[in-house]
Amino acid sequence: MENTDIPSLSFQLFQLQTEHRMLDTEISNLQQLPYLDQLKLQRMKRQKLRLKQNIEHIKAQLIPDLNA
C-alpha cells in the first residue's frame, strides 16, 4: 500500500464509524417507539452490519500484515 492511501483510508474509516454510530442511535430511538416498524428496523440493522464489515475491511488494510 502506498503512503498516499493511508490518509484516504483513515478518512473513509472515520466516515463509516460516524455513520455506524448515527445508525446505532437511530435504531435505539426506533426501538423506543410504541409502534415498531419491523421492516425498517431490519433494513437499518442490515445496513449497520454492512457498515461494520466495511469498517473491519478498512482496518485490516490499515494494519500491516504481521505474517508477511
Backbone as CSV, one residue per row, in Angstrom:
resi,resn,N_x,N_y,N_z,CA_x,CA_y,CA_z,C_x,C_y,C_z
1,MET,0.844,-1.184,0.000,0.000,0.000,0.000,0.881,1.236,0.000
2,GLU,0.521,2.201,-0.788,1.267,3.450,-0.841,0.882,4.322,0.347
3,ASN,1.780,5.183,0.762,1.509,6.081,1.877,0.366,7.037,1.593
4,THR,0.128,7.348,0.331,-0.959,8.269,-0.005,-2.311,7.627,0.224
5,ASP,-2.374,6.303,0.276,-3.637,5.619,0.507,-4.064,5.680,1.973
6,ILE,-3.114,5.775,2.873,-3.411,5.731,4.300,-4.318,6.892,4.739
7,PRO,-4.035,8.139,4.383,-4.952,9.212,4.779,-6.359,9.028,4.203
8,SER,-6.431,8.573,2.978,-7.728,8.347,2.353,-8.501,7.253,3.086
9,LEU,-7.830,6.158,3.403,-8.480,5.065,4.124,-8.861,5.494,5.540
10,SER,-8.012,6.273,6.173,-8.314,6.756,7.520,-9.555,7.641,7.517
11,PHE,-9.665,8.483,6.509,-10.841,9.347,6.392,-12.095,8.518,6.127
12,GLN,-11.981,7.529,5.249,-13.108,6.633,4.973,-13.522,5.913,6.252
13,LEU,-12.553,5.442,7.003,-12.825,4.742,8.251,-13.576,5.657,9.217
14,PHE,-13.130,6.883,9.339,-13.790,7.852,10.213,-15.237,8.068,9.783
15,GLN,-15.457,8.226,8.482,-16.812,8.438,7.977,-17.714,7.239,8.262
16,LEU,-17.210,6.046,8.018,-18.001,4.842,8.255,-18.306,4.665,9.739
17,GLN,-17.341,4.941,10.589,-17.566,4.819,12.032,-18.605,5.828,12.510
18,THR,-18.553,7.027,11.960,-19.534,8.051,12.313,-20.930,7.631,11.868
19,GLU,-21.040,7.153,10.643,-22.323,6.697,10.124,-22.842,5.511,10.945
20,HIS,-21.951,4.615,11.340,-22.325,3.450,12.140,-22.899,3.887,13.493
21,ARG,-22.243,4.851,14.136,-22.736,5.353,15.427,-24.089,6.042,15.272
22,MET,-24.241,6.823,14.220,-25.513,7.511,13.987,-26.638,6.505,13.756
23,LEU,-26.348,5.476,12.980,-27.343,4.450,12.694,-27.703,3.695,13.975
24,ASP,-26.723,3.438,14.815,-26.977,2.769,16.086,-27.934,3.599,16.940
25,THR,-27.728,4.899,16.959,-28.604,5.796,17.705,-30.013,5.779,17.122
26,GLU,-30.122,5.815,15.799,-31.430,5.774,15.146,-32.169,4.472,15.474
27,ILE,-31.437,3.362,15.469,-32.041,2.074,15.786,-32.561,2.081,17.225
28,SER,-31.766,2.604,18.135,-32.188,2.682,19.537,-33.438,3.539,19.686
29,ASN,-33.467,4.654,18.979,-34.634,5.528,19.035,-35.860,4.847,18.448
30,LEU,-35.679,4.129,17.369,-36.796,3.432,16.727,-37.366,2.362,17.654
31,GLN,-36.495,1.696,18.376,-36.951,0.641,19.280,-37.711,1.196,20.491
32,GLN,-37.569,2.479,20.755,-38.271,3.099,21.872,-39.716,3.470,21.531
33,LEU,-40.023,3.489,20.241,-41.360,3.879,19.821,-42.372,2.795,20.173
34,PRO,-43.601,3.234,20.524,-44.630,2.234,20.847,-44.997,1.363,19.633
35,TYR,-44.991,1.977,18.456,-45.263,1.237,17.229,-43.928,1.020,16.530
36,LEU,-43.480,-0.218,16.505,-42.177,-0.545,15.953,-42.330,-1.034,14.520
37,ASP,-41.679,-0.345,13.595,-41.683,-0.738,12.185,-40.604,-1.804,11.996
38,GLN,-41.019,-3.067,12.017,-40.077,-4.185,11.951,-39.269,-4.187,10.655
39,LEU,-39.915,-3.876,9.545,-39.219,-3.874,8.264,-38.121,-2.816,8.231
40,LYS,-38.447,-1.629,8.697,-37.460,-0.550,8.745,-36.319,-0.925,9.691
41,LEU,-36.661,-1.518,10.824,-35.650,-1.931,11.793,-34.706,-2.970,11.182
42,GLN,-35.238,-3.938,10.475,-34.406,-4.954,9.831,-33.476,-4.332,8.796
43,ARG,-33.990,-3.416,8.004,-33.160,-2.746,6.991,-32.023,-1.968,7.642
44,MET,-32.358,-1.275,8.710,-31.345,-0.478,9.395,-30.269,-1.376,10.012
45,LYS,-30.680,-2.498,10.576,-29.710,-3.414,11.173,-28.812,-4.040,10.107
46,ARG,-29.394,-4.351,8.944,-28.565,-4.883,7.854,-27.569,-3.846,7.372
47,GLN,-28.022,-2.592,7.266,-27.130,-1.511,6.852,-26.010,-1.328,7.881
48,LYS,-26.354,-1.415,9.150,-25.352,-1.285,10.212,-24.328,-2.412,10.119
49,LEU,-24.790,-3.622,9.826,-23.874,-4.750,9.672,-22.937,-4.550,8.483
50,ARG,-23.470,-4.052,7.370,-22.620,-3.774,6.201,-21.569,-2.723,6.539
51,LEU,-21.975,-1.701,7.265,-21.019,-0.673,7.682,-19.925,-1.281,8.554
52,LYS,-20.318,-2.135,9.486,-19.338,-2.779,10.366,-18.363,-3.631,9.560
53,GLN,-18.870,-4.354,8.564,-17.999,-5.163,7.716,-17.025,-4.287,6.933
54,ASN,-17.516,-3.167,6.420,-16.643,-2.235,5.697,-15.587,-1.643,6.621
55,ILE,-15.982,-1.336,7.850,-15.043,-0.801,8.835,-13.936,-1.816,9.097
56,GLU,-14.312,-3.062,9.299,-13.317,-4.103,9.565,-12.403,-4.318,8.364
57,HIS,-12.947,-4.232,7.166,-12.139,-4.383,5.954,-11.087,-3.274,5.858
58,ILE,-11.491,-2.044,6.122,-10.555,-0.913,6.049,-9.513,-1.020,7.168
59,LYS,-9.950,-1.422,8.361,-8.993,-1.598,9.455,-7.931,-2.629,9.081
60,ALA,-8.362,-3.699,8.428,-7.423,-4.742,8.017,-6.420,-4.204,6.999
61,GLN,-6.854,-3.270,6.160,-5.942,-2.668,5.181,-4.954,-1.716,5.850
62,LEU,-5.385,-1.065,6.904,-4.525,-0.091,7.582,-3.495,-0.755,8.492
63,ILE,-3.828,-1.924,9.008,-2.910,-2.627,9.903,-2.014,-3.525,9.057
64,PRO,-0.710,-3.379,9.188,0.190,-4.195,8.375,0.054,-5.680,8.717
65,ASP,0.212,-6.511,7.719,0.133,-7.959,7.890,1.394,-8.431,8.607
66,LEU,1.244,-8.954,9.800,2.388,-9.355,10.602,3.021,-10.652,10.108
67,ASN,2.295,-11.425,9.313,2.825,-12.688,8.801,3.660,-12.498,7.536
68,ALA,3.595,-11.321,6.965,4.307,-11.091,5.697,5.788,-10.913,5.904
